[in-house]
Amino acid sequence: MNAPLAAALARPTLRNRAPGLLLAIVLALAAWWLGRLLPLIGGPVIGILLGIAVRNTVSPDARFTPGIAFAGKQVLQWSIIALGFGLSLTQVAKTGLESLSVTLVTLTVAFLSAWALGRWLGVHDKLKILIGVGTAICGGSAIAAVTPIIKPDEHDTAFAISTIFLFNVVAVLLFPLLGHLLHLSDLGFGLWAGTAINDTSSVVAAGYSFSHAAGDYATIVKLTRATLIIPICLILAFAVAAREKKKGATDFSLRRIFPWFILWFLVASALRTAGLIPVAIQPALHAAAEFLIIVALTAIGLSANLRKMIASGPRPILLGLGVWAAVSVSSLAVQLVIGQL
C-alpha cells in the first residue's frame, strides 16, 4: 500500500468511506429485492451471503475497507435504534408478563447450553456468546447488537448468523407440523414459536402457517423477547469492563464500550409508546430499520474470511443445533408444567 493511501485510510472521512459504503448499499439493495422474492430466507441473510461471496471472489482492495468497517459497526448500531420505533413498551409489558416464565427459562437454557456444549465442543468464547445470544433472543438482530461490545472477528459474526439462519429454516418447516401433531392450542403454539424460533420473519412464517391467532400471538411474544437484548448488552458491557480492569488495561474506559445505542433504542421505543410517531410513517421507519440491518450485515459479509469459517469445521453448527434443540424442548416443557399448551 502506498503512503498517501495508507494516510487516507487512517483518517476516516466521508470521502474515503464512500467506496466501501456504496458497495455495501448496492449489494444490500440486491439482497433486499431478493429477500422479497425469497421471504423464507430474507434480505439480511441474503445480504451477508452476497457479502461473503464478493469478499472471497472479487476481494475488494484496501480503498473499500473504511466504508465497509463503518457500515458493519456504525450502521449496525443505527439499525438497532431504528428497530425501537416499531416497538411499543406498553404492548411489550402486557405480553411480557404473560410469557415471562417461558421466556426466562428458555433464555437461561440457551446460555447454559451454549456455555456447556460450546466448552465440550471446543468452540471459543466469543462464538459461543454470539450463537447463545442469537438463539436466546432474536437471531441476527441480537448478534448485531452484541457485536460492538464483544468485538468478535467478522467471520465469527458471519458464521453465527449463518448457523442461526439454518435452524430458522428448519423451524419454519418443522414447527407447524409438530404443533399439529402435539395438538397445541393457538396460544400454546404462538408462545412456543415466539420463544423457540430466533428470527422475527421466521416466527411470523411459522406462526401464521399454524393459524392466524397463533401468528398474532407469536409475533408479539417475539417482539417482547427482543427487548431482553437491552439487559443482555448491559451485562456483557460490564463483564467486558471487569475483564479489562482485571487485565490491568490502562486505556480502558467503561464509557467508551458502553452500548449507548441501546439507550437510544429505548428513546425511540418511548417515542412510539407515547404516540409521538405518526402512524402514517411507521411502515417507512420499519422499512428503513430493515434496510439498515441488511446494509450492516452485508458489510459484515464483506469482511468475512470464508477460509477461516471453513477451518472452524462443523463444531459451531453442532453448537447451534444443540442450543436450538434445548430451547425448543424447554419451552414446551415449561408450558406443559404451567398448563399453557
N, C-alpha and C positions, 0 to 999 in steps of 0.2 A: 504494500500500500504506500502511495507517495505521501510526502509530508503535508501538502495542502489538504489532501483528502482526509488524512488522519486528524488534522487540526479541526476540520469542519465537523467531522463525526463527533469530536469531543465536545462541541458546543451545540446542544440541542436547540434548534431553531425550526420555525415553520418550514423554511426552505429545505433544510436537509432531512426533515421528517416527511416531506411531501411524497417522494418516490415510494417509500415503503407503505405509507398510509394509503396512497392511491391504489397500490397493488392489493392491499387488504380489502379496500372498499369494492374494487372491481370484482374480486373473487367472491366477496360477501354478497354482492348483487346477484351473481350467478347462483350462489348457494341458496339465497332467499327464493329465487324463482324456481329452482329445482325442488326446494322444500315444499312449495305449493303443489307441485306435481306429485311429490312422494311424501305425503304428510306422516306416514309411519316412521320414516327416517328423520325428517325435519331439517330445517335450514341450518341450525347450529352444528349438527353432526356432519352434514354435507360440507359446511364451511371448513371445519377442521380437517376433513379428509382431502378437500381440494388444496388446502394449505400444505398439508404433508406431501401431497403429490407434486406440487410445484417446487417445494423446498428440496425434494430429493430427486428431481429430474432436471429442472432448469437451474436450480441453485442460484437464486439472486445474489449479486455481489454485495460488497460492504456498503454501497450507497443506499441500499434499502434497509439497512439494519436499524437506524434511529427511528424511522417511521413504524417499522414492524414492532419494535420494542414499545413504542408509545401506544400503539393500538392494543397490544397484548397486556398492557398494565393500566394506563390512564383510561382508555376507552372501556376497558373491562369494569373499572370502578363506576364510570358513568352509567353503564348498563344496569348495574345493581341498583343505583339510585333511581333510575327511571322506572324500575320494576315497582318501587314504592308507590307510585301514582296509581297503580292498579289494585292496591290492597287496602281495604277498609279495616281499621283496627277494631271497630265495633263488631263487624261480621266475624273477624278472626277470634275475638274474645268469646263470643257465643258458641261457635263451633269448637273452639279450642277446649272449652270446659267439657263439652260432650265427648270429645275424643281424647282427652288428656291422658287417661290411664293407658290406652293402647299406644298413643304416640310416645309417651315417656319410656314404656317398656321396649318398644321397637328401637328407639334411639339408643337406649342402653345396650341392648343386644347387638346392635350394629357396631358400636365402638368396641365392645368387649370381644366380639368375634373377630373384628378386623385386627385387633391387637394380638389375640391368642393365635389365630390361624396365620396371620402375617408373620408372627415370630416363628412358628413351626415351619412355614414355607421359606423363610429366609428373605422376606420382602423388606426393603429398607423403610425407615420410619415415615418419611415424607409421602411415599407412595401409599403406605398403609393409611395415613391420615386422609389423603385425597379420596381413596376408594371408600373408606369408612364414612366420611362426610357426605360424599356423593350418594351412597346407598341410604344413609340415615335420613337425609333431609330432602334434597331436591336436585339430584343429579348434577348436570353441568353447571347450573347456576350456583350451587353450593361450592363446587370445586373452584369456580371462578371467584367466589367471594373470599375463600381462604388462601388462594394463591398469592396475593400481595403480602400476606402475613408470614407464611412459612417459606416462601420463595423457593419452590421446587424447580428442578430442571424442566425446560419446556417439553421435552419428550415424555417426562413423567406425567405432566398435566394432560398431554395428548393421549397417553396410554390409559390414564384413569378415565377420561371422558369416553374413550372408545369402548372400554370394558363395561362401563355403566350402560352405554347405549346398547351393547349386545344383549344384556339381560332385560332392558326395557322392551326390546322387540319380542323376546321370548315371553315376557309377562303379558304384553298386549294380545298375543295369540293364545296363551295358555290360561290366563286368569278367568276370562268369561266361561270357558268350558268347565274348568274346575268349580267355579261358582255355582253353575247349574247342577253339576254332579253332587256337590255338597248341599244343595238345596238352600243356599244362602238367601236371606231376605235382601230387598233392595238396599236398605240402610247398612246391613251387615256386609254386603259386597262393596258398597261405596266406601265404608270405613276400611275394609281390607285393601282395596285398590289404593285409596288415598294415603295409607300408611306404609304400604309394602312395595309400591312401584315408584321409581325415582323421578323421572322427568314429568313435568306437568302435561305435556302433549300426550305422553303415553298413558297417564292416569285418565285423561279425558277420553282417549280412544277406547281403553278397556272398560271404563265406567259406562259409557253410552252404548257399548256393544252388549252390555248386560241388560240395561234398561235406562230409560230417561231419568227416573228418580235416582237410580244408583249413580249415574253420571253427574247429576247436580250435586249430590252429597259428596261424592269422591273429589270433585273439583274444589269444594270449599275446604274439606279436610286437608287436601294437598296444599292449598294456599296458607292455611293455618300452620301446617307443618313447616312451610318455608320460612316463617318468621323465626324459627328456632336457630336460623343461621346467625342471628344477632348475638345471643349469648355464647354460641359456639365460637364466633370470631373473637369476642372479647376474652373468652377463656384462653384461646390459642395465643392471643396477643400478650396476655400476662404470663403465659407459660414460656413464650419466646423471651420475654423480658427477664424472667427468672433465670433462664438458661444462660443468657448473655452475661448477666450480672455474676453468675457463678463462675463463668469462664474468665471473669475479670476484664471484660471488654471496656476500654476507656472511652471509646467513641459511641457507646450505646446510649440511646435515648428512647424511652417509652413513648414519648410524644411523637417521635419520628415513625415508629412502627405501628402506633395505634390506628385501628381501622376507622378513620374519620368518615369514610364514605358510608359506613353503617349508620352513623348519626344523621347524615343527610338522607339516607333511605327512610329513617323514621320521620324526618321532617316532611318528606314527600308523602308518606302514608298518612301523617297527621293532617296535611292539607286536603287529601282525598276524604278523610273521615269527617272533617269539618265542613265539607260541601263547598270548598273553595275552588275545586277543579270542575269547570263546566262539563256536564255530561257529554256535550257535543264533541269535545276534544279528547275525551278519554280513549276512544279507539285509536286515535292518532298517536297518543302517548304510549299506548300498549305496543303499537306497531314500531314506534321509534325504539322502545326498550328491546324489542325482539331483534331489530336490525343491529343495534349496537352490540348485542351479545354475539350475533353472527360475525360481525367485524372483528370483535376481540378474539373469538375462538379461531377464526380464520388466521389471524396473526399468530396465535399460539401454534397452529399447524405449520405456518411458515417458518417457525423457529425450531420445529421438532426434527430430531435426527432419527430417521427410520432405522438405521443400522443399530443404534443404541436401543431402540424399542424392541427390535427383533432379538437382540442379545439378552434382553431381560427374560426371554423364554416364556413358558406357559404359567409360571407361578402367579403373576398378578391377575391373570384371568381366573385361575383356580381360587384365588383370594376373593375376587368379585363374586364368583359363583357361591362360595361358602357363606359370605356375609349376606348376600341376597336371599339365599335359602333360609338362613337363620332368622332374618327379619320377617319373611313371609310366614313361616311357621309360628313364630312368637306372636304375630298379630292375630292370627286365627285362635291361638291358644288363649290369649287374654280375652278375646271376645266370647269364647266358649265359657270361660270361668265367670265372667260378669253377665252372661246371658244376653249378649247383643247380636248374636248370629241370626 
